[in-house]
Amino acid sequence: MNSSASTLNQGKGYGKLAIQEVVRMLQERSDCQQIRVSHVPHNISANALYKRCGFQDTGEFEDNGDIILSYQVR
């Protein structure tokens, strides 16, 4: 799944709310132990947003070079 916000809606907190809602929904599932996301290396804003939502660097990269972060649910 890819996500992005138009420049008109960036900086308004919509992305953070969406991430928090997805995390909340996945926390309710007993079969979800970890959530993983990735972003292109130059997207510093995405990295900061994911980290503000509790995601942590894994030190791993997608085959295309995207940075992988994870959120431990349990």
C-alpha positions as a Markdown table, in Angstrom:
| # | Residue | x | y | z |
|---|---|---|---|---|
| 1 | Met | 0.0 | 0.0 | 0.0 |
| 2 | Asn | 1.3 | 3.5 | -0.9 |
| 3 | Ser | 0.1 | 6.7 | 0.7 |
| 4 | Ser | 0.8 | 10.3 | 0.2 |
| 5 | Ala | -0.9 | 13.7 | 0.9 |
| 6 | Ser | -1.3 | 16.5 | -1.6 |
| 7 | Thr | 0.8 | 19.6 | -0.8 |
| 8 | Leu | -2.4 | 21.4 | 0.2 |
| 9 | Asn | -3.0 | 18.8 | 3.0 |
| 10 | Gln | 0.6 | 18.3 | 4.2 |
| 11 | Gly | 1.5 | 19.5 | 7.7 |
| 12 | Lys | -2.1 | 19.3 | 9.0 |
| 13 | Gly | -1.8 | 16.1 | 10.9 |
| 14 | Tyr | -3.8 | 13.9 | 8.6 |
| 15 | Gly | -1.0 | 11.5 | 7.9 |
| 16 | Lys | -0.3 | 11.0 | 11.7 |
| 17 | Leu | -4.0 | 10.4 | 12.4 |
| 18 | Ala | -4.2 | 7.9 | 9.6 |
| 19 | Ile | -1.1 | 6.0 | 10.8 |
| 20 | Gln | -2.4 | 6.0 | 14.4 |
| 21 | Glu | -5.7 | 4.6 | 13.3 |
| 22 | Val | -4.1 | 1.8 | 11.3 |
| 23 | Val | -1.9 | 1.0 | 14.3 |
| 24 | Arg | -4.9 | 1.0 | 16.5 |
| 25 | Met | -6.9 | -1.3 | 14.2 |
| 26 | Leu | -3.9 | -3.7 | 13.9 |
| 27 | Gln | -3.4 | -3.8 | 17.7 |
| 28 | Glu | -6.9 | -5.2 | 18.0 |
| 29 | Arg | -5.9 | -8.2 | 15.9 |
| 30 | Ser | -4.5 | -11.1 | 17.9 |
| 31 | Asp | -2.5 | -12.3 | 15.0 |
| 32 | Cys | -0.5 | -9.1 | 14.4 |
| 33 | Gln | 2.8 | -8.8 | 16.2 |
| 34 | Gln | 4.6 | -6.3 | 14.1 |
| 35 | Ile | 3.8 | -3.6 | 11.6 |
| 36 | Arg | 6.4 | -2.7 | 9.0 |
| 37 | Val | 6.5 | 0.3 | 6.7 |
| 38 | Ser | 9.1 | 1.6 | 4.3 |
| 39 | His | 9.9 | 4.9 | 2.6 |
| 40 | Val | 12.4 | 6.3 | 0.1 |
| 41 | Pro | 15.7 | 7.3 | 1.7 |
| 42 | His | 15.4 | 11.0 | 0.9 |
| 43 | Asn | 11.9 | 11.4 | 2.5 |
| 44 | Ile | 13.1 | 12.7 | 5.8 |
| 45 | Ser | 9.6 | 13.9 | 6.7 |
| 46 | Ala | 8.1 | 10.4 | 6.3 |
| 47 | Asn | 10.9 | 9.0 | 8.5 |
| 48 | Ala | 10.2 | 11.6 | 11.2 |
| 49 | Leu | 6.4 | 11.0 | 11.0 |
| 50 | Tyr | 6.7 | 7.2 | 11.4 |
| 51 | Lys | 9.1 | 7.7 | 14.3 |
| 52 | Arg | 6.7 | 10.1 | 16.0 |
| 53 | Cys | 4.1 | 7.4 | 15.7 |
| 54 | Gly | 6.3 | 4.8 | 17.5 |
| 55 | Phe | 8.1 | 3.1 | 14.5 |
| 56 | Gln | 11.8 | 2.3 | 14.9 |
| 57 | Asp | 14.6 | 1.8 | 12.4 |
| 58 | Thr | 15.3 | -1.8 | 11.6 |
| 59 | Gly | 18.6 | -1.3 | 9.8 |
| 60 | Glu | 17.0 | -3.1 | 6.9 |
| 61 | Phe | 16.3 | -2.0 | 3.3 |
| 62 | Glu | 13.9 | -3.0 | 0.6 |
| 63 | Asp | 15.4 | -4.4 | -2.6 |
| 64 | Asn | 14.9 | -1.0 | -4.2 |
| 65 | Gly | 16.7 | 0.8 | -1.3 |
| 66 | Asp | 13.7 | 2.0 | 0.7 |
| 67 | Ile | 14.3 | 2.2 | 4.4 |
| 68 | Ile | 12.3 | -0.2 | 6.6 |
| 69 | Leu | 10.9 | 0.7 | 10.0 |
| 70 | Ser | 8.9 | -1.4 | 12.4 |
| 71 | Tyr | 6.3 | -1.1 | 15.2 |
| 72 | Gln | 6.2 | -3.8 | 17.8 |
| 73 | Val | 2.5 | -4.5 | 18.6 |
| 74 | Arg | 3.2 | -7.3 | 21.1 |
